[in-house]
Amino acid sequence: MSEVNGVEMLLEEARLTASIPPPAERQRLREAASLSRAQVAEAVGVGRSTVANWETGVSEPAPPGRLQYLRLLKGLAEIYPATPTPTPTTPTPAAHAPAPAAAPDPASGPGVQEPAPAPAAAPEPVSGPGVQEPALASVGFRPVLETLRAPDGRAVQGEPGPCIRCGVTTTYQSTDGRPLHSGALCRPVGPGAVASPALAAAASASPAAPAPVPVAPVPVPMAVRPERRARSAARAQEESTGLISRAVREELERAGGDMDVALKALIKRAIPDVMHLFNETRATARYDYTAYPALPDILRKPSKKEPDRIWEARPRFHHPGYSLRTPGDVKVTALDVNAAYLSALKCWLPIGKLEHHAGTDGVEPKRSGVHLITPAPWEHPHLPDPIGDRDEPGALWVTNATLRLLQRLSGPKHALAEAPVIHESWTSGATENFLDALRKLLSAARDEAIENNDTLTLEYVKAMYSKFISTMGESIHNREMVRPDWMHVIHSQAYANLWGKAFKAHQAGLEVISMMGTDELHVTGDWRSVFPEGRGVAQMKVKHGDAKASGEYTVGKVAR
């Protein structure tokens, strides 16, 4: 019985695959049913970005969600069939332009009747006021025109010209080389976008709604695209934020209201959940990335027992002029930097292939990676060394985050040290905003949890961003990406951010007594006049829960 069922499922999938709609029709069907990509993704068991890729033609439906997705499309097509446009019996020269002689009809195929050839001209689909949409084939829902795509699935661009459907200027092309909006998703022609003369003449020839013939085509202002992207990003963030609250509700219900049990379950699922959120935020992103890039040997860990060869500049500073062992009355406050790693997601990450450069050739403002440098001596014992607590002198490999800090401190604004000597680099083109959407999403969820006094969600969000960073390198707990270069850069950025806070305190007249890890800063004096107090990402709070439970203690001055 199971074999029969298996065969029937394969046959059903084959039938559905044979008539799968093209990307633009898939999106039309979903929007016709007022479904969001998140709803479709949850129903078929994939990520929202996967649904977006299926609808834009970047990729084709694949297991495990393919069969369910095909069933959904078939059901939606039955509910919301495409309405074909009646073909006029006598073509009007003004309403139709000659079609290429060798252009095949994409709607043709087995079981589809070929249309009778026109004597002199084939009808060309147009759209706009008073002009109906082109007919869609009844089998497979394949449109008459499709966007030309490269082997990587992206729409091909060429010389700008009036779209053959709506007349608005576009750089994208159809499969026969004529201008056509990507995915055949044309904008409506309105006061700010006038169609081309040929299409305007076609519209005016239609008895349904005559339109004036324009003098010249007017392109749509490019400001429309950023606005559309912003709306898409806002909608994606709203849907992704809902995934966080839904996960908390699910685990709390499974645990019967037991907060501890629910928290353990949430922490256990934090890695796959944050990777899902990461993929969701990439759906509207501008930059592609490689999850498993070819990496230089310097970024590979020698063995499980040996440390990484990239120095992240982790601090462990204690002011030599003060000591806990010396009696004294100098009051010190231990401060805690909130969500230090979450803030560090704002950093310059290498996106392309890392390339080797000698000397300073690979060091540019919009490049990032790792660098072999010899840092200059640090001659300010009252301030933490920006290179961290290091025992051995000489050259070492650092990340771009550390190098940028050292270059700032050697510049004319600070002039605290000589510039480091750069021997060689592995770098690529970089962006500071690659993880910004994920950072903002998790920050918003964190702020909401704090406002609602929701400890469960707060700890869940903390587990997500901390595990996301710690497992993006060579980790057995996260097989979705291997990016040790990103991991080292983010760690180094967190330490560089902490150094910046220490320097700010010093500039304000406070003494920096100690600085450790990513989030611990001990200072003297009125710290509230320097840093805003609170639990927000941009705020600081008194550190509790350690040996100095109150967060305040005294030290004595060391005699010199």
N, C-alpha and C positions, 0 to 999 in steps of 0.2 A: 504494500500500500504506500509506503514511504517512497519507494522508487517511482511509482506512478505519479505521486504528488511532485516529486523532484523534476520529473520530465515535464509535467504540466507547467511548473513554474518557469522552467527554461524556455518552453514554447511561448508562454505569455510574455516573458521578457524580450524574446526575439521579435514578437509581433509589435510590442510597444516601441522597441528600439528602431524598428524599420520605419515607424511613422512619427519619430520624435520631432517636435517643432524646432525651428531654428532659435537662436538665442533671443532675438527681439520678440518673437511670439511667446516665448516662455515668460518673459517679463510682462507682456501684455495680459496674459492669462492670470498671472498672480495679481496684478494691479486691478484687473477687472473684478476679481473676487475680494478686493480690499484687504489683501493679506500682506503682512510685512515679511521681509526676508527672514527675520528671526522666527516667525511662526512656521514658515515652511521648513527652515533648518531644523527646528525642534521636532516637527512631525516626521521628517524623513531620516533624522538621526545624523546630521552633519552640522558643520559650522556655518554661520551666516556668510562668512567670506566665501565659502565653497558655493553657496547658492548664488552669490554675486558673480563668481567666476563662470558658473553655468549660464547665467543670463547675459553676460557680456561676451561670451565666446572665448574667454581665456582658456577654459578647459571644458571637456565634455563630461556629462554625468558618469560616474564610475561607482563600483561597489564601495562600501556597503549600502549606500543610500540610493543607488540608481533605480532599482525596481520600484521602491516606494515613490520616488520622485516621478517616474514615468507614469505610474498609476494616477498620481495627483494631476499631472498634466492632461492625461486622457479625460479624467472626470471634469476638470475645469473646461476643457474644450467642448465637452458635451453641454455644459451649462452656459458657457459664453462663446458660442461659435463665432468665427470671423465672418463678417458680413461682406460678401463679394459685391463689387461694383458692376451694374449691368453694362455690358459692352454695347456701345452705340452701333446701330446698323450701318450708318454712313459716316465714316470718319471725316472730321472737318480739318482741313489743312492747318487752320490757325490754332486748333486745339491739340494737334499731335505733331511731334517732331520725328524725323526719320530715325529708325532704329538701326544699329549696326547689322550688317548683312549676316555675319557669322555668329552673332550672339545667341547661344542656346537658351531655351526657356527653362529656368531652374525648376519650374513646377512639373516638368515632364518626367516620366518614369513609368515603370511597370504599373499597369492598371489605371493610368491617367490618360484621358483622351487629349490628343494634341489639338490646339485651337486652329481653325482654318486660317491660312495665311492671308494677310491683307494684300490688295493689289499693288499698292505703291508704298504704303507707310504703315508701320506697326504702331499701335497706341503706346504712348509713354505716360507712366503714372505721374500725376501731379497732385499737390495738396495746397491748401490755402483756403481763404474765404470762398465758399460756394463751390469748392472742388472736392469731390469725394475721394476717399482713400482707394488705392489700387486693390484689385481683387486678389484674394489669397486662394491658393489651390485647395481643393476640398480634401485632399489626401496629404498628410504630413504637415499641413499648415506652413508650407515653405513660401516665403514672399517672392514676388516677381523679381525684386532687386535685393542684393545683399552687399554688405560692405566688404571690400577687398581686405584680406588679412594676411599678415606675414606668417611664416612657419611658427613663430612664437605666440601666435594668437592675437597680436595687437593689430589694430586698424592701421592701414597704410595711408600715409599722407602724401600729397603732391602739390601741384600749383593750385592756388585758391581759385574758385569759380562758383557760379550759382548752382546750388543743389538741384538735381534733376527732379526732386520731389516737391521741395518747398520754395526754391528760388533764392534762399538765403545763402550768402557766401560761406563756403566751407573748404577746408584743405583736404578732407577725407575723400576717398574714391570708391566707386562701385566696382564690381567684378569686371566690368567692361571698360574701366578706365575713366568714367565720367564722375564729376563731383557728386558726392552723396554723403549725407551726415552719417557718422559712425553708428552702426546698428540700425540704420534707416530711422532713427529717432529724430524726426524733424521738429523744429520749433514752429509754433503757429505764427503765421504772418500777420503782424499788427502794425500800428502806427510807427513803431520804431524799427520795423524790419519789412522792407518792401521787396516783393518778388522781382525776378528778372523779367525783362520785357516779353520774352516768349511765353513764360508761364502766366504772366498777367494777362496776355492776350487769350490764353487758354481759359483762364478764369472768367474773363469778360464774355467769352463765347458761350459759357454755360447759362442756360435759361434760368437756373435756380437762383443765382445771386450774382448779378453783373458786378464787375470790379473795374475801377479806372486803370488805364494803362500808365505805369510810371515812366518817368523820363530816364532814370538810371537806377541800378540796384544799390541799395544802402545796406551795408553789413550790420549785423547785430552787434551792439557794443560788447566787448569782451568781459565787461563787469558782470555779465549774467552768469558766467561759469563759476567764479569764486563764490557767488551767492548760493548757487546750487550746491557747490561742494560743501559750503558751511552748513546748509540745511541737512545734507546727507550725513555729515559728521555729527551734527547735533542729534539727529534721529538715531544714528548708530550708538552714540554714547548713552542715550536714554534706554535703548533696548539692552545694551550691555550692562548698565547699572541694575536693570531688572534681573539679570542673571545672578548677580551677587545676592540680592535679597531673596530670590527664589531658592538658591542653594541653602541659605541659612534656615529658611522656613522648612524645607524638606528634611534637613538633618535634625532640626528641633522636633519635628513631628515623629520621625523615626525613633528618636531617643525618648519619646514620651514626655518631653518637657525638661529632661535632665540636661542642664547646661554643660556640665563637664563631659558627658558622653557625646553630646552634639559637637563640642569644640574639638574633641579628638578626631571625630569623623571629618570635620571641615579641614583640619590641618592635614589629615591623610590625603584628602582630595585636592589640596591647594595647588599642587604642581599641574595636574591636567586642567584644572579650572583656570588657572592664570594663563596657561598656554592657549586655551580656548579664547579667553578675553584678548590676548595678544593677537591672535589670528583675526578676531572680529575687528579690532582697531586697524588692522592692516588693510581691510576691505576698501577703505576710502583713502588710502595713503598714496603718496606720490612716488615712493621709492620701493624698488624690489630688493630683495636680499637673498643670500644663499644660506640655507640652514646648515649645510655641510661643506664649507669652503675648503680649498686646498690651503693648508697653513704651513708656514715655515717651521723648521725644527725648534726654533727658539720658543715657540708658543706651545710646544708639546711637552707634557710633563715627563721627565726622564723615567720615573717609575712611581709606583704607588707610595713608596716610602720616602722618596726624595722630594724636596720642595720644588715649587715652580721656579723657573729661571727669570721670571719677570718681577722686578722689585716694585711693589705698590706704594711705597712710602708710608707705611703704617706708623703712626706716631706713638711714642711712649716717652713723654717729656716730663721732667720734674725740675722746677726752678732750683738752681744750685744755692740760691741765697736763703732758702727757707727749708725747714725740716720739722716733721712731726715729733722727732725725738728731742728737739730743743724746746724748752719751756718758753711760752710766749703768748701774746694776746692778739695776734694778727688774725682777724676773722676771715675765713675762707668759705665760699659757697660753691658746692658741686652742682654744676648745671648739666642738664640733659638736652641734647639736640633732638627734636622730634622728627621721627621718620627720616633719618639721615640717608638711608639707602634709597628711599622713595624720591627724595630731592635729587639724588645723584643720577637718576635716570635722565636728567637733563644734562647731556654731555655729548661731546663730539665722537661719534662712532663711525668706524670705517665701514663703508657699504660695498665697495667693489673688491676686486682681487688685490691682495696685498702684494706690492711690488718692492723689490730691493733697491735701495739708493745708497750711494756713498756720500759721506760728508753731510752737508745740509741740503742736498738736492731734493730729498723727500719731505722737507719741512716747509709746509705752506699753511696759511690760515684755514683753508678748507680741505685739509688732509688730516688723517689721523691714523694711528697705529702704535708701533713700539719703536723705541730708539735706544741705541747704545750710546751712552754719554759718560763723560767724566764731570761730575758736579764741582763747582768751585767751593772752597772752604767756607763754612758758616761761622761768622765771627760775632754772633749776637747771643750770648749764653742766656739772656733773659727772655728770649723768644724761642719757640720750638724750631728745630731744623726742618725746613720744608721737604727734605729728602727722607725724613723719618729717623727712627732710631737704628743706626747702622753701625756694625762693629768694624767692618773691613773697608778701607779706603780703595780708591781706584774706580775703574769703569764699571758700569752696570747697566742692565736693560731696564728702562722705565716706560711707562705708557705716555700717550700724548697729554693726558690730564696733568701728570706730574711735570712734564716738560713745559707746558703752557704756564704753570705756576712759577717755575724757575725763571722763565723768560720775562714774566711780568715783574718779578722781584729784582731782576737785573736791569730793568728799563729805567728811564729817567724819572718816572713818577716815584719809584721807591728807592732805587739805587742801594739795595741792601747787600748785594753780592755781585760777583762777576758772572757773566753768562756762562752756562755750561758748554763744554766742548762736545759737539755731536760727531760721532765717528761713522755711524751707519744707521739706516732706518728700514723698516718694513711698513709701508703706508699705502693708503688708497684714498680716493675721494670720500668725503665724509659729510655728515649732516648732524646738527645739534638737536634736531627735532624728530629723530627717528622713533623714539619711545615716548614722545610727548603726549600723544593721545592716550596711551596706556597710563602714563603718570597722572594725567588730569582725571582720568576715569577713577583710578584707585584713590586719588586725593579727595575727589568729591564723595566717594563712598565712605572714606575715613572721616571726613568732616561731618557727614550726616550721622554716622554712628556716634561720634562724640556728642553732637547736639542732642541726640535721642538717648544718651547714656546707654548705648547698645554695646556692651563689652564683647559679646559673641561675634558680632560683625567686625568690630575693631580688631580683634585678634585674628580673625579669618583673613582680613585684608592684609594685615602685617605678615602673616604666613605666606600669602601669595607673592607679595613683592620681594620679600627676603629670599624665598626659595626660588623664585624666578631667576634672581641674580646668581645665587650660589650653585644652581644646577645647569646654567646655560653653557658651562664649560664641559670638560670631559667627565660627565656624571652618569652613573647607571640609573639614576632616578628620573632622568629626562632624556628621552631618545629623540625628541622632536627637533633639537638643534644642538650643534657643537660649535660654540663661539667663545673659546677662552679669551680671545682678544677683547670681546665686549665685556666679559666678566672682569678682566683686569682693569680696563678703562673705567668701569663704573665704580669698582672698589677705590681706585686711585682718586676718582672725582670726589667721593665721599670724604676721603682724608684731606684733599685740597680744600673742600668746602669748610671743614672744621678748622683748618689752619687760617682761613680767611676770617672766621669768627674770632679766633684767638688774636689775630692782628688788629681787628676792630676794637676788641676790648683793650688791648695795649695802647692803641691810639687815643682811646677815651680816658686814659690815665689809670686803668685797672692793672693790677699785677696778675700775670698768668702763672699760677702756681703749678698746675699740671694739665696735661692734655693726653688723652689715651683713646685708642680705638677709633670709632667713627662718630661717637656722640657724647663724649665726656670731656667737659671743660671746667676746670676749677679756677676761680678768680677771686680777687679781693675787691672790696669797695661796693659801690651802689650799681650793681649789674642791671637793675631795672631801668636805669636811665640810658642804657646802651641797647638792650635787647627787649623786645616786647614779650610779656609773660603770657603763657597759655599753652594749650596742647596742639595748636595748629602747626602746619608744616613750616611756616615762616616764624614761629615763636619758639621760646625756650622755657623750660620749667626747672624747678629745683629737683635734683636727682635724689630719689629715695630707694630704700630696699637694699642698701649695701651696709658695710660696717659702720658708716656714718649715717645712721638711719634718719637723722633729722635733715640731712643735706647740708649742714653747716658744722664747721669745726674750726679749731684754732691751730696755728703753727707759730714757731719761733724763728727769728732771724739767726742765720748762721754767721758766726764771727769769721772775718777774713784776715 
